[in-house]
């Protein structure tokens, strides 16, 4: 088996049963903000498209699903391996490009093509990517690979019953706009960014140790930001205010914490050969000197990339819709969102207040409790966004149902909030279709915890995490102050009150073991 890095989360896997091209992206994506790091344009894309037998797109995020690349390089009769998602947005996107040879991959089932065995493990919670994420397990008898990319599975037993992989590929960098675009002082951004990087490192190490593969390849980020207004957000930030750990930085971190694993650099042109348990790596696109320049003189490299790629940014800007007048934006969003708000009882209660949007000349409020969209009239708001009118106008033109997969990951906006992160608001803004809203509302209703409790330290706690139902006996730790932390997303709860410290809502059932039986349940506030 041979795996060639295509950049970001992309890879070309050659096996005895056929070749699989995974998440190929050239970009730029998210309104021209994200470019793969390092530059992957010099790869032989014609060859990869010509020799691929299978196409696997892990999820719908545009740093994994690049329609322009697919149309240019991937033939229309290729066999598409489609993850089993509860809604068919990804399938519709793929069929719209002309791909019809689709193999549905039921969760956890093994697809066989001669000696080649393939398993796709989908995730379906509202916070999993754009309502769905997945990983790919492959074994062809000569080697085995787990391509986990961005997915953060809770049920590792189901994932690993396929077998321990020889080579493990996983995300270690982030894909989020917090805290960079928030209305915060620089010292607060620096502190929050450091905490976020530490949480991402902790989560990556959790999976590396649980999967226990001998050879580990960090991937799926970081991006390059080559727009002038975003340039300082590259890597950990010009001033330490950003969250994007690079491959070489994480490998140093992993070597310090877990030297028993063989961590290797995986960038465009890296070729990993797996043969009966032996894993070797070579770099075919970049020389050692070039790799040193990319990672050790990163800002110089990024400046070179910025200088040479401004035309791509101008081309993306030219593809946007013309900014609509304020009254037309308001009318379009009112017509689009109000029917969805009326279907979103759990989400509306979870947001619990007004959210302000300043879009060009429009000053608009979304009243979640009353399911209304109207002009802003001085109401107190729990969140406030400032977004360029051409971005919103483009999403209106394209009826883009996931604003996290367009505006928010573009980082071409600003946001502030009073109080904690509100997951329900973020969920609504990436569920702007009837199918998505109905699915998410049903999902939230099913999360009412009726499972058994478990002992964690000196506490009796509901076994399943209120966020995504991870098994807290595996992912939870309690400190001496009674603060429970779930390692999946670094969310925290005060077990004395049951209150979630990381977001609104999501209380936990808990009691001290010495105390009489009885639950403590926080107010959902």
C-alpha positions, 0 to 999 in steps of 0.5 A: 500500500502506498499513500501520497499526501495531496495537501491538507486532508487529501491523500491518494491511496494505492492498494492491491484492490484499487486506488482511492483519492480522498478529500482532494482540495486545491482551494482557496476555500471559504470565500478565498480565505483558506489555502492548503499549507504547504502549497500543493499546486505542483502535484501531478493532479492529472495523474491522480485523477486518471489513476483513481478508482474510488473517490471519498469525500469525508464531509461537506466542509469546503477544505475537504470538498472542492467542486472545482478540483473535482470537475477539472480532474476527477472523471464522472464515472468514478465510484464514489464512496458515500458516508451514511449521513442522516441528511443527503446534502453531500450526496446532492452536492456530488450528484449535482457535479455529475457523479452517479456511480455512488456506493452507499457505505452503511456505518461500520459495514465493510465493503470488499473489492477483492482483497481490499476492505473498506469501512467508513465510520460516520458521525452524525451529531450537530457539532460534527462538521457540517452535520456529519463527519467521517473516517476511512479504514482500509486494509488490502492484506499488505497494509492497513490505514486509518484516515480519521481526518477531522472526525472525533468519534466517541465509539472507538470500539466500533471504529477499531474493530476493523483492526489496529492500523499500521499507519494513522492519519489524524487532524491536529490543527483546528478549524474554528474562528474562535477567538481570532474574530471575536471582539476581545482585547489582545491579551484575552485572545492570546490566553484563549488561543493558548487554551484552544491549542492546548485542548486540540493537542490534548484531544489529538493525543487522546486519539493517538494513544487510544488508536495505538498505531505505531506510525502517526501522521498529523494532517488536516491543517493548518491553512494558509491565510493569504488575504491581507486582513487575515495574514497575521492569523497564520499559525499561532498568530503574529502575536500569539492570538491564533490556534493553528498548530502546524505539523512540525510543531505537533510532532515535537509535542508528540515526541515529548509526550509519547516517544513510543510512536513514530511521528512523521511529517505528512505534506504534499508529495509525502509518499508513505509505503506500508508493507507487512507492518513496515512503514517507510516515508519519503518526500517527493515534492519538496527537498529537505532545504525547502521543508526547513524553509517552509516550517523554520522560516514560516513567515518568509514562506507565507510572505512569498505565497501571499505575493504570488497568489493574489490573483486567486483572491481577486478571482474569488471576489469577482465570483461573489454576488453584488451586495444587495440593498439592506431592505432586500437582505432583510426581506430575504432572510426574514422569508428564509429564516422565520419558518425555520425558527418556528420549527426550532423550539429547542434551539430557540430556547437554547439561544434564549435571546436576541442576536444582532446582525450588522450586514452592510447598511442593514442593522437586523435582529433575530429574536429567537424566543419569538421566532422573528427577524426584524430591524434592530431597535436597541434590544439587548442582545446575547450575540452580535455579528458584523458581516460584509454585505457581499458575503451574505448576498452570495449566501442568499444567491446560492441559498447556502444552508451552512454559514459555518461552512462559508462565512464563519470559517472565512473569518471575514467577519467580527463577532461579540457575545455576552456570556458563554459560547452558545452551541445552539446559535452556532447549530442554527446558523449551519442548519438553514434548511428544513431537513437540517432543522428537523433532524437537529431538533429530533437529535436534541430531543433524543439526548435526554439522558436516561442512562446509568450513572457511573463513579468518577473520582469521588462523584456519581455522574451520569455516564454519558456526556451531555454534549455528545454522549461520550462515555465519561468513564473513558473521557472524563476527569474530575479535579479536586474542586469538583470540576469535570472535564470531558477530553473530547472537546474540553468542556467542563462542568461544576459537579456541585451544581451540575452547571456547564461551564463551557456553554449555555445549557447542557447541565449534568446529573451529579452527586458526591458519593458521601452525600445521600442519594439524589441528583443535582441538576443545574438551571439551563442558563 
